[in-house]
Amino acid sequence: MTAHVAGGDLSRLRQLNALDAIRTLRDEPPQTLTELSRRIGLSRASTEDVVRELLELGWVAEVEPAAGGVGRPARRYRFNAEAGLLLGVDVGGHKVLAVITDLDGTVLHSRRVEVTTELGRRERLAAVDRAVSGVLRAAGPIADRLWGTGVATTGWVDGSGKVLLSDALPEWTGVDLAAHVSRLVPGRVLVENDSKLAALAETWRGVARYASDLVFILSGRRTGAGLIIGGRLHRGFAHGAGELGALPAVGWKRAPDHLAAWPSGSDIFAAARAGDRGALAAVRRYVKDLALGVSALVLTLDPELVVLGGGFSRSADVLIEPLRQELDRWVLRTPEIRVSTLADEGVALGAAKLALDAAEDRFSLNRG
């Protein structure tokens, strides 16, 4: 984050008021001081003090008054998404995607490098370097505007940014991604599991913007989960929350094998859509294994939503109804099931949101 955000000295109460104002303006159209004061529960005078400081810090901008009208129009304020930039990086089995976004998550620049699951550590890290360096070149000189960097990867990641365990990528266990990417960018680099960050992206730019509790399911050549509880990403004590795939009885590791057995070169989902009995049976077996873990998470969390993402979600029309039927069998209340609309940018956007949340947390600490 820019250095001037670290200055100043707010009481804890004023700090919380400032964060409330930021989040309200970020989620709503431009507002007058009176409207904003009503939303955050402060007097108009106190709201004016908060907004004045946020204007100085760059978090908030004044909106130009509309032309015409009678009398002096009330000043309106908006969240200043242009005040900073975020870097999000998705390190996957088949691609490395780096995006530069504004503070609202609008992608301004992106760089994609194709990889394969067979690549070793050195080659995959070289692809990370190419993607990150490429997107930074496209964005131009941004060092003073880059508020943070987030990196997503498959596997179990600890709080320092090191991959503790990865079954999906060779030689990936033990990689210190935070240290590696820190060579390329200024400031702190945060690293988290890709399924968790895909869940975070859904609350920011996806189909779960107003959901406080959700289960995100990564449905593809591997299966994973991300959990949002009370509007916050839930990591667990050792960042292992949602790692149901580690339990063989759940069946998530074998689930994609039901679909992989279909003849190469043909689309099993298209065949199922067309009514092919063999394809329908394979999809049903896949969904049964998927639904067992989803049911366990639903029974544990009682979420408002289940969001289906990942490569297989493109064929949600043949997956959602069987999944709903399976959940109806096992859970007390089947939540609404939605399909992600973020395509293959979702994980990278979640990484950018991770950086934004850390910037807000630093703002809170530095202003306290």
NUBA-583971 format. One line per 4 residues: number of its first residue (from 1); their letters; for each residue x, y, z of C-alpha. Coordinates in steps of 0.1 Angstrom, whole numbers, plus 5000, padded with zeros to 4 digits. Layout:
BEGIN
NUM> A> X/Y/Z; ... .
//
This chain:
BEGIN
1> MTAH> 5000/5000/5000; 5012/5035/4994; 5032/5049/5023; 5009/5078/5032 .
5> VAGG> 4982/5053/5044; 5005/5044/5073; 5004/5079/5088; 4980/5094/5113 .
9> DLSR> 4965/5082/5146; 4928/5072/5149; 4911/5058/5179; 4898/5022/5175 .
13> LRQL> 4863/5036/5172; 4872/5060/5144; 4892/5033/5127; 4862/5010/5126 .
17> NALD> 4840/5039/5113; 4865/5046/5085; 4864/5009/5075; 4826/5009/5076 .
21> AIRT> 4826/5040/5053; 4851/5024/5029; 4831/4992/5026; 4798/5009/5023 .
25> LRDE> 4810/5032/4995; 4827/5003/4978; 4795/4983/4976; 4770/5011/4969 .
29> PPQT> 4765/5039/4943; 4780/5074/4952; 4764/5088/4984; 4760/5122/5001 .
33> LTEL> 4772/5127/5036; 4737/5124/5049; 4731/5091/5031; 4764/5077/5042 .
37> SRRI> 4759/5088/5078; 4726/5070/5078; 4742/5038/5064; 4770/5036/5089 .
41> GLSR> 4751/5050/5119; 4771/5081/5126; 4761/5118/5129; 4766/5138/5098 .
45> ASTE> 4794/5158/5115; 4813/5126/5124; 4808/5112/5089; 4822/5144/5074 .
49> DVVR> 4853/5140/5096; 4858/5104/5084; 4852/5112/5048; 4877/5141/5050 .
53> ELLE> 4904/5118/5062; 4896/5092/5036; 4898/5118/5009; 4933/5127/5021 .
57> LGWV> 4943/5091/5021; 4930/5084/4986; 4904/5058/4995; 4875/5081/4986 .
61> AEVE> 4869/5106/4958; 4843/5133/4953; 4818/5129/4924; 4814/5158/4900 .
65> PAAG> 4778/5172/4904; 4754/5166/4876; 4748/5194/4852; 4715/5214/4856 .
69> GVGR> 4692/5215/4885; 4683/5242/4909; 4705/5253/4938; 4738/5239/4950 .
73> PARR> 4738/5201/4947; 4749/5180/4977; 4784/5166/4975; 4785/5129/4967 .
77> YRFN> 4814/5105/4974; 4825/5072/4959; 4850/5046/4966; 4882/5055/4947 .
81> AEAG> 4890/5022/4929; 4917/5040/4909; 4937/5048/4941; 4957/5016/4939 .
85> LLLG> 4964/4985/4920; 4964/4948/4930; 4983/4919/4915; 4967/4884/4915 .
89> VDVG> 4985/4853/4903; 4970/4819/4897; 4996/4791/4895; 4978/4760/4882 .
93> GHKV> 4984/4728/4865; 4976/4740/4830; 4982/4777/4832; 4998/4805/4851 .
97> LAVI> 4976/4836/4850; 4987/4870/4863; 4962/4899/4864; 4964/4936/4875 .
101> TDLD> 4932/4949/4888; 4919/4981/4903; 4905/4981/4939; 4871/4971/4926 .
105> GTVL> 4885/4940/4909; 4882/4953/4873; 4910/4935/4853; 4932/4961/4837 .
109> HSRR> 4960/4939/4824; 4966/4901/4822; 4992/4877/4811; 4987/4840/4807 .
113> VEVT> 5014/4814/4803; 5004/4779/4793; 5020/4750/4812; 5014/4713/4818 .
117> TELG> 5009/4692/4849; 5041/4673/4842; 5064/4704/4846; 5089/4703/4874 .
121> RRER> 5094/4730/4900; 5120/4750/4881; 5100/4751/4849; 5068/4761/4866 .
125> LAAV> 5085/4789/4886; 5100/4801/4854; 5065/4803/4840; 5054/4823/4871 .
129> DRAV> 5083/4847/4864; 5072/4852/4827; 5035/4858/4837; 5043/4883/4865 .
133> SGVL> 5070/4901/4845; 5048/4903/4815; 5018/4918/4833; 5040/4943/4851 .
137> RAAG> 5055/4954/4818; 5020/4958/4804; 5009/4979/4833; 5039/5002/4832 .
141> PIAD> 5056/5018/4862; 5032/5010/4891; 5055/5004/4921; 5040/5033/4940 .
145> RLWG> 5005/5023/4932; 5007/4985/4939; 4989/4979/4971; 4995/4942/4973 .
149> TGVA> 5001/4909/4956; 4982/4876/4961; 4992/4842/4947; 4970/4812/4944 .
153> TTGW> 4983/4776/4941; 4970/4741/4944; 4979/4723/4976; 4981/4730/5013 .
157> VDGS> 4997/4764/5020; 5009/4776/5054; 5007/4812/5067; 5042/4821/5054 .
161> GKVL> 5034/4814/5018; 5051/4780/5015; 5034/4750/4999; 5034/4723/5027 .
165> LSDA> 5019/4696/5005; 5009/4692/4968; 4998/4660/4953; 4987/4675/4920 .
169> LPEW> 5020/4691/4908; 5054/4673/4908; 5082/4688/4930; 5058/4714/4943 .
173> TGVD> 5058/4705/4980; 5081/4728/4998; 5081/4756/4973; 5083/4790/4990 .
177> LAAH> 5061/4809/4966; 5059/4841/4987; 5097/4844/4987; 5099/4836/4949 .
181> VSRL> 5074/4862/4938; 5087/4888/4963; 5118/4890/4940; 5096/4905/4913 .
185> VPGR> 5073/4929/4931; 5075/4954/4959; 5057/4949/4992; 5043/4918/5009 .
189> VLVE> 5033/4888/4989; 5005/4865/5003; 4999/4829/4991; 4968/4808/4996 .
193> NDSK> 4952/4777/4982; 4934/4782/4949; 4900/4768/4959; 4899/4791/4989 .
197> LAAL> 4907/4821/4968; 4881/4811/4942; 4855/4812/4970; 4868/4847/4980 .
201> AETW> 4864/4859/4944; 4828/4848/4943; 4820/4871/4972; 4838/4900/4955 .
205> RGVA> 4830/4897/4918; 4809/4866/4914; 4775/4851/4922; 4779/4853/4960 .
209> RYAS> 4784/4890/4966; 4757/4892/4993; 4762/4858/5009; 4778/4856/5043 .
213> DLVF> 4782/4818/5044; 4790/4797/5014; 4807/4766/5002; 4827/4768/4970 .
217> ILSG> 4834/4736/4951; 4862/4734/4926; 4849/4708/4901; 4874/4697/4875 .
221> RRTG> 4902/4673/4869; 4908/4677/4907; 4883/4686/4934; 4886/4712/4961 .
225> AGLI> 4866/4734/4984; 4867/4769/4998; 4847/4782/5028; 4833/4816/5035 .
229> IGGR> 4819/4820/5071; 4804/4853/5083; 4816/4870/5051; 4853/4860/5057 .
233> LHRG> 4875/4834/5041; 4878/4805/5066; 4913/4790/5066; 4913/4771/5099 .
237> FAHG> 4940/4769/5125; 4967/4755/5101; 4951/4767/5068; 4937/4733/5062 .
241> AGEL> 4900/4740/5063; 4880/4724/5035; 4906/4699/5026; 4882/4670/5024 .
245> GALP> 4900/4654/4995; 4926/4642/5020; 4900/4617/5033; 4898/4587/5010 .
249> AVGW> 4863/4578/5021; 4850/4611/5006; 4859/4600/4971; 4870/4633/4958 .
253> KRAP> 4903/4620/4945; 4886/4592/4924; 4856/4613/4913; 4872/4627/4881 .
257> DHLA> 4883/4592/4871; 4846/4583/4863; 4847/4610/4836; 4883/4604/4824 .
261> AWPS> 4874/4568/4814; 4853/4582/4785; 4869/4578/4750; 4896/4604/4744 .
265> GSDI> 4886/4632/4720; 4849/4631/4728; 4830/4653/4752; 4813/4632/4779 .
269> FAAA> 4791/4661/4790; 4779/4666/4754; 4771/4629/4752; 4752/4631/4785 .
273> RAGD> 4733/4661/4773; 4723/4642/4742; 4710/4613/4764; 4738/4588/4760 .
277> RGAL> 4732/4562/4787; 4769/4554/4793; 4777/4591/4796; 4748/4597/4820 .
281> AAVR> 4759/4568/4842; 4794/4581/4844; 4783/4616/4852; 4760/4602/4879 .
285> RYVK> 4789/4583/4895; 4810/4614/4894; 4782/4634/4911; 4777/4608/4938 .
289> DLAL> 4814/4610/4948; 4813/4648/4946; 4781/4651/4966; 4794/4631/4996 .
293> GVSA> 4820/4657/5005; 4796/4686/4996; 4770/4671/5019; 4795/4669/5048 .
297> LVLT> 4804/4706/5043; 4767/4716/5041; 4758/4697/5072; 4788/4713/5091 .
301> LDPE> 4783/4749/5079; 4746/4752/5069; 4756/4777/5042; 4734/4801/5023 .
305> LVVL> 4749/4790/4990; 4769/4763/4973; 4788/4777/4943; 4801/4753/4917 .
309> GGGF> 4832/4764/4898; 4862/4749/4880; 4864/4735/4845; 4835/4711/4848 .
313> SRSA> 4812/4739/4859; 4809/4749/4822; 4787/4718/4819; 4766/4727/4850 .
317> DVLI> 4734/4720/4831; 4741/4683/4834; 4756/4684/4869; 4734/4707/4890 .
321> EPLR> 4702/4687/4890; 4719/4654/4899; 4739/4672/4926; 4708/4687/4940 .
325> QELD> 4691/4653/4941; 4721/4638/4960; 4721/4666/4985; 4684/4662/4991 .
329> RWVL> 4692/4627/5002; 4718/4635/5027; 4714/4670/5042; 4688/4686/5063 .
333> RTPE> 4684/4716/5041; 4697/4718/5005; 4711/4753/5000; 4707/4772/4967 .
337> IRVS> 4733/4760/4942; 4748/4786/4918; 4773/4783/4890; 4804/4806/4889 .
341> TLAD> 4805/4831/4861; 4841/4841/4866; 4855/4814/4842; 4892/4809/4845 .
345> EGVA> 4899/4844/4860; 4882/4835/4892; 4912/4822/4911; 4935/4851/4901 .
349> LGAA> 4907/4876/4911; 4905/4858/4945; 4943/4863/4948; 4939/4900/4941 .
353> KLAL> 4911/4902/4967; 4934/4885/4992; 4959/4914/4987; 4931/4939/4991 .
357> DAAE> 4919/4924/5023; 4954/4925/5037; 4957/4962/5026; 4925/4970/5046 .
361> DRFS> 4938/4951/5076; 4971/4971/5075; 4950/5003/5072; 4931/4992/5103 .
365> LNRG> 4963/4984/5123; 4982/5015/5111; 4954/5038/5119; 4946/5024/5153 .
//
